[in-house]
Amino acid sequence: MVMHFEQEPNIRDLRNHPEETVETLRRLLASGARVEADPKRPNFYELQHGAEVFYIYLSPATGQILLLATWTSETSATVQNHLAA
């Protein structure tokens, strides 16, 4: 599924991530990012950008996005390392 916002998305960072991380997420969502829905939790999504994965919640009531977590995708990192070799 592609998540795209006409206006700059309102992102609330719950874990004090670096501002660069929040801005990257904002840019991705503003340009139309492919997201994967969490099958166990409604309105929760994973968004992968390169080796970085963002875990977000989209409030259906307010439209606000909560940035809950980020991590490095081991699969993506492994593939990138293999391609670089």
Buried (B, 14 or more C-beta within 10 A) or exposed (E): EEBEBEEEBEBBBEEEBEEEBBEBBBEBBBEEBEBEBBEEEEEBBBBBBEBBBBBBBBEEEEEEBBBBEBEEBEEBEEEEEEEEE
